[in-house]
Amino acid sequence: MRTAITSEQPSPAYRGKIALWWLIASEIMIFGGAVSSYILTRTASTGWPAEAAHLSIALATVNTFFLLTSSMTMAMAFAAYEKMDQRGVRTFLLFTILLGLAFLGIKAYEYTSHIGAGLAPWSGSFWAFYYMLTGLHALHVIAGLIVNVTLLLAARKGLGVGYRIEIAGLYWHFVDIVWIFLFPLLYLSY
Amino acid sequence: MAADRVHSHHIATWVWLVVLMLVGVFATVLPLDRSVIVGLIFAVATVKAALVARNYMHLKSENWLIYAIAVIPVLLAVAMTFVLYWDVLRHY
């Protein structure tokens, strides 16, 4: 007597989600290690508040607003995908990309202002940490933008973005969460 | 109808995030002890991160495996900082 062997394979969407969460777990350790080093070095150092006072809280607040809003538009792009609203997917992806670009534009302005004022990555421990943490975060924003632009181009050509938009959204929201902690750490807590 | 509810839920989450962002910024000018202010702004940041993770990353409806993958590295990173923090504080 033969019995049928069946196996329940997880769907590609679930496998993709698990893979992305593993990536996020490794990213948490990367940013966690960097942030931990910053907190410990700052605890052991004096004079950092004077250095941190050069940072603009107003610009960082606007940038935080941009990233928080981009998280909402990314979540709405996924919601539009779930109700098969292709136009909604394209519109909300476009808003997410524009907000990400605005964030990078302000960050670039901050960098050029600081470097113009002689505050470069080699100007002391605080600035080395500042450029390392925000630069690493900016690289993640750029990576997220590349993914989002790819999805937008696919959607504009009528190709389905599928579950990939949920995966891209998870990554984008994680990048937002990293900034949620970098903002008070670098700009507000001196 | 359900999609409209999802959109309004996302907007409500965003409003909370923006309000909490402003609370964090204005907390810096409160006439309180520095350590209290720092504790407050990081508590606000933690609530904001939880809102994004629960509502936008859908953690509230995920299974235990994804929770474990997300939470274990966070606990490790926090533990690493706290364990070393007291040592640094004692020596500097």
Contacts between the chains, C-beta under 8 A, distances in Angstrom:
chain1	res1	chain2	res2	distance
A	17	B	66	7.2
A	18	B	65	7.2
A	18	B	66	7.1
A	18	B	69	7.5
A	21	B	66	5.3
A	21	B	69	4.5
A	21	B	70	6.2
A	22	B	69	6.2
A	24	B	69	7.6
A	24	B	70	6.8
A	25	B	69	5.1
A	25	B	70	6.9
A	25	B	72	7.2
A	25	B	73	4.6
A	26	B	73	7.6
A	28	B	70	7.9
A	28	B	73	4.0
A	28	B	74	5.8
A	28	B	77	6.2
A	29	B	73	5.1
A	29	B	76	7.0
A	29	B	77	6.4
A	31	B	77	7.9
A	32	B	73	6.7
A	32	B	74	7.4
A	32	B	76	7.2
A	32	B	77	2.6
A	32	B	78	7.7
A	32	B	80	7.1
A	32	B	81	7.8
A	33	B	77	7.1
A	33	B	80	7.5
A	35	B	77	7.5
A	35	B	81	7.6
A	36	B	77	6.3
A	36	B	80	5.4
A	36	B	81	4.2
A	36	B	84	7.2
A	39	B	81	5.8
A	39	B	85	7.0
A	40	B	81	7.1
A	40	B	84	5.5
A	40	B	85	6.5
A	40	B	88	5.0
A	43	B	85	6.5
A	43	B	88	5.0
A	43	B	89	6.1
A	43	B	92	6.7
A	44	B	88	5.2
A	44	B	91	7.6
A	44	B	92	4.0
A	45	B	92	8.0
A	57	B	25	6.6
A	57	B	28	7.6
A	61	B	21	6.9
A	61	B	25	5.6
A	64	B	21	5.4
A	65	B	18	6.6
A	65	B	21	6.8
A	68	B	14	6.5
A	68	B	17	4.6
A	68	B	18	6.3
A	68	B	21	6.6
A	68	B	48	7.9
A	69	B	14	6.6
A	71	B	14	7.7
A	71	B	17	7.7
A	71	B	52	5.9
A	71	B	56	5.3
A	72	B	10	5.3
A	72	B	11	6.9
A	72	B	13	7.1
A	72	B	14	4.0
A	72	B	17	7.9
A	72	B	56	7.4
A	74	B	56	7.3
A	75	B	10	4.9
A	75	B	13	7.9
A	75	B	55	7.5
A	75	B	56	4.4
A	76	B	7	6.2
A	76	B	10	5.6
A	79	B	3	6.2
A	79	B	6	4.5
A	79	B	7	6.3
A	79	B	10	6.8
A	80	B	3	7.9
A	82	B	3	7.5
A	82	B	6	7.8
A	83	B	2	7.9
A	83	B	3	4.4
A	85	B	3	7.6
A	169	B	56	7.3
A	169	B	57	7.6
A	170	B	57	5.6
A	173	B	52	5.4
A	173	B	53	7.4
A	173	B	56	4.8
A	173	B	57	4.8
A	174	B	57	7.5
A	176	B	52	5.8
A	176	B	56	8.0
A	177	B	49	4.7
A	177	B	52	5.4
A	177	B	53	6.7
A	180	B	45	5.4
A	180	B	48	4.9
A	180	B	49	5.1
A	180	B	52	7.1
A	181	B	42	8.0
A	181	B	45	5.5
A	181	B	49	6.9
A	183	B	21	8.0
A	183	B	24	7.7
A	183	B	45	7.4
A	184	B	24	5.9
A	184	B	41	4.5
A	184	B	42	6.0
A	184	B	44	7.7
A	184	B	45	5.1
A	188	B	24	6.4
A	188	B	25	6.8
A	188	B	27	7.8
A	188	B	28	5.2
A	188	B	41	5.3
A	189	B	37	7.9
A	189	B	38	4.9
A	189	B	41	6.3
A	189	B	42	7.5
